[in-house]
């Protein structure tokens, strides 16, 4: 049986570092979901940690403000994640990226 673990790191980060909150081992998580959570100056750290804990063929889902699309899409590419679905429309408020580690 699979379990679901949820983390809301914003309140926790005031007292510790991002790495302290991810106790999971490398390649141990099936899916990471980022929904309006990559707005701080350390957003790349969140994606780095997500990639680290994702297992092979693990999925990363990102839903963020369209204003941040170019930067986030570029960094997802730098992380060498395979983009399975990319929904972006400059006229819409949000974008959606579904990427696979592999």
Beta strands, then each sheet from edge to edge (+ up, - down):
strand 1: 29-35
strand 2: 54-65
strand 3: 82-87
strand 4: 94-100
sheet 1: 1+ 2+ 4- 3+
end
